[in-house]
Amino acid sequence: MGTVLIVIHLMVVVAMIGMVLLQRSEGGALGMGGGGGGGGFMSARGAANALTRSTAILAAAFFVTSITLSILAKYEAKPTDVLDQVPVQTQKTGEGGVLDLLAPKEEKTNDSTKVPTSN
């Protein structure tokens, strides 16, 4: 369900970007829609109304899919806790605390120097 909704959402986004790019800008320098005379299939005003209406419909679809995706993400998410991901270590009795498990054990030699050893 979520994957299908994401694909629909992406198609709406691409279509909306195309509709916005087709519209006339305020100065008219960047727009491709409308054009001046020359036998177009729609008048400049009709093309602007159709593009504006199409953009509004795509924007509404964008909001609906966005809200639906956020609701799905909320209910499909499983809460996780950082402490649940830590592996449990068993501690032998009489060994000491947690910090003693981190430090390497030391052995004493005859000349009373300490040499660290690995476990």
LINJO-V152100 format. One record per residue. N is the residue number from 0. RES is the residue in three letters. SS is DSSP state (@ for helix, = for strand, . for the rest). OMEGA is omega in degrees with one decimal (none if undefined). D_LAST is the distance of its C-alpha to the last C-alpha in Angstrom with 1 decimal. Layout:
n->N res->RES ss->SS omega->OMEGA d_last->D_LAST
n->N res->RES ss->SS omega->OMEGA d_last->D_LAST
This chain:
n->0 res->MET ss->. omega->-178.6 d_last->51.1
n->1 res->GLY ss->@ omega->-179.6 d_last->49.0
n->2 res->THR ss->@ omega->178.3 d_last->49.0
n->3 res->VAL ss->@ omega->-179.4 d_last->52.8
n->4 res->LEU ss->@ omega->176.8 d_last->53.3
n->5 res->ILE ss->@ omega->178.4 d_last->51.3
n->6 res->VAL ss->@ omega->177.0 d_last->53.4
n->7 res->ILE ss->@ omega->179.7 d_last->56.6
n->8 res->HIS ss->@ omega->179.4 d_last->55.4
n->9 res->LEU ss->@ omega->176.8 d_last->54.8
n->10 res->MET ss->@ omega->177.5 d_last->58.2
n->11 res->VAL ss->@ omega->-179.7 d_last->59.9
n->12 res->VAL ss->@ omega->-179.5 d_last->58.2
n->13 res->VAL ss->@ omega->178.6 d_last->59.3
n->14 res->ALA ss->@ omega->179.8 d_last->62.8
n->15 res->MET ss->@ omega->176.7 d_last->63.0
n->16 res->ILE ss->@ omega->177.6 d_last->62.0
n->17 res->GLY ss->@ omega->179.6 d_last->64.8
n->18 res->MET ss->@ omega->-179.9 d_last->67.3
n->19 res->VAL ss->@ omega->-179.7 d_last->66.6
n->20 res->LEU ss->@ omega->178.5 d_last->66.9
n->21 res->LEU ss->@ omega->-175.6 d_last->70.3
n->22 res->GLN ss->. omega->176.8 d_last->71.9
n->23 res->ARG ss->. omega->175.2 d_last->74.1
n->24 res->SER ss->. omega->179.8 d_last->72.9
n->25 res->GLU ss->. omega->-179.5 d_last->75.0
n->26 res->GLY ss->. omega->-179.6 d_last->76.5
n->27 res->GLY ss->. omega->-175.7 d_last->76.7
n->28 res->ALA ss->. omega->-174.6 d_last->75.1
n->29 res->LEU ss->. omega->-173.1 d_last->72.0
n->30 res->GLY ss->. omega->176.4 d_last->73.4
n->31 res->MET ss->. omega->-176.7 d_last->74.3
n->32 res->GLY ss->. omega->175.7 d_last->75.9
n->33 res->GLY ss->. omega->-178.7 d_last->79.6
n->34 res->GLY ss->. omega->-178.1 d_last->81.1
n->35 res->GLY ss->. omega->177.3 d_last->84.7
n->36 res->GLY ss->. omega->172.4 d_last->87.6
n->37 res->GLY ss->. omega->170.9 d_last->87.5
n->38 res->GLY ss->. omega->174.7 d_last->87.6
n->39 res->GLY ss->. omega->-178.6 d_last->84.2
n->40 res->PHE ss->. omega->177.2 d_last->83.7
n->41 res->MET ss->. omega->174.9 d_last->83.0
n->42 res->SER ss->. omega->-179.3 d_last->84.5
n->43 res->ALA ss->@ omega->-179.5 d_last->82.3
n->44 res->ARG ss->@ omega->179.1 d_last->82.4
n->45 res->GLY ss->@ omega->178.3 d_last->81.7
n->46 res->ALA ss->@ omega->179.3 d_last->78.6
n->47 res->ALA ss->@ omega->178.8 d_last->77.3
n->48 res->ASN ss->@ omega->-179.2 d_last->77.8
n->49 res->ALA ss->@ omega->179.4 d_last->76.1
n->50 res->LEU ss->@ omega->178.6 d_last->73.1
n->51 res->THR ss->@ omega->180.0 d_last->72.8
n->52 res->ARG ss->@ omega->178.9 d_last->73.0
n->53 res->SER ss->@ omega->178.5 d_last->70.5
n->54 res->THR ss->@ omega->179.0 d_last->68.0
n->55 res->ALA ss->@ omega->178.7 d_last->68.5
n->56 res->ILE ss->@ omega->178.5 d_last->67.8
n->57 res->LEU ss->@ omega->177.2 d_last->64.7
n->58 res->ALA ss->@ omega->177.3 d_last->63.5
n->59 res->ALA ss->@ omega->177.9 d_last->64.0
n->60 res->ALA ss->@ omega->177.6 d_last->62.1
n->61 res->PHE ss->@ omega->179.5 d_last->59.2
n->62 res->PHE ss->@ omega->-179.2 d_last->59.0
n->63 res->VAL ss->@ omega->179.9 d_last->59.2
n->64 res->THR ss->@ omega->178.0 d_last->56.4
n->65 res->SER ss->@ omega->-179.6 d_last->54.2
n->66 res->ILE ss->@ omega->179.1 d_last->54.6
n->67 res->THR ss->@ omega->177.9 d_last->54.1
n->68 res->LEU ss->@ omega->179.0 d_last->50.8
n->69 res->SER ss->@ omega->177.3 d_last->49.5
n->70 res->ILE ss->@ omega->177.6 d_last->50.5
n->71 res->LEU ss->@ omega->179.9 d_last->48.8
n->72 res->ALA ss->@ omega->-179.8 d_last->45.6
n->73 res->LYS ss->@ omega->-175.8 d_last->45.7
n->74 res->TYR ss->@ omega->179.7 d_last->46.1
n->75 res->GLU ss->@ omega->-178.1 d_last->43.7
n->76 res->ALA ss->. omega->176.1 d_last->40.8
n->77 res->LYS ss->. omega->-178.6 d_last->38.1
n->78 res->PRO ss->. omega->178.4 d_last->36.7
n->79 res->THR ss->. omega->179.0 d_last->33.0
n->80 res->ASP ss->. omega->-179.3 d_last->30.8
n->81 res->VAL ss->@ omega->-178.0 d_last->27.8
n->82 res->LEU ss->@ omega->176.5 d_last->26.0
n->83 res->ASP ss->@ omega->-177.1 d_last->26.6
n->84 res->GLN ss->. omega->-179.6 d_last->24.6
n->85 res->VAL ss->. omega->178.4 d_last->21.3
n->86 res->PRO ss->. omega->-178.9 d_last->19.0
n->87 res->VAL ss->. omega->177.5 d_last->18.7
n->88 res->GLN ss->. omega->176.0 d_last->15.3
n->89 res->THR ss->. omega->-178.3 d_last->15.5
n->90 res->GLN ss->. omega->177.2 d_last->14.6
n->91 res->LYS ss->. omega->-179.7 d_last->14.3
n->92 res->THR ss->. omega->177.4 d_last->17.2
n->93 res->GLY ss->. omega->-178.8 d_last->16.9
n->94 res->GLU ss->. omega->-176.6 d_last->13.6
n->95 res->GLY ss->. omega->-176.9 d_last->15.7
n->96 res->GLY ss->. omega->-178.1 d_last->16.8
n->97 res->VAL ss->@ omega->-179.3 d_last->15.7
n->98 res->LEU ss->@ omega->177.8 d_last->15.2
n->99 res->ASP ss->@ omega->178.0 d_last->12.6
n->100 res->LEU ss->@ omega->-177.7 d_last->10.4
n->101 res->LEU ss->@ omega->-176.9 d_last->11.0
n->102 res->ALA ss->. omega->177.1 d_last->10.5
n->103 res->PRO ss->. omega->179.1 d_last->7.5
n->104 res->LYS ss->. omega->-178.2 d_last->7.6
n->105 res->GLU ss->= omega->176.6 d_last->10.2
n->106 res->GLU ss->= omega->177.0 d_last->11.6
n->107 res->LYS ss->= omega->175.9 d_last->15.4
n->108 res->THR ss->. omega->-177.1 d_last->17.3
n->109 res->ASN ss->. omega->-177.6 d_last->20.9
n->110 res->ASP ss->. omega->175.7 d_last->22.4
n->111 res->SER ss->. omega->170.3 d_last->20.8
n->112 res->THR ss->. omega->-178.1 d_last->18.9
n->113 res->LYS ss->= omega->179.0 d_last->15.5
n->114 res->VAL ss->= omega->178.5 d_last->12.9
n->115 res->PRO ss->= omega->177.7 d_last->9.9
n->116 res->THR ss->. omega->177.4 d_last->6.6
n->117 res->SER ss->. omega->-178.9 d_last->3.8
n->118 res->ASN ss->. omega->none d_last->0.0
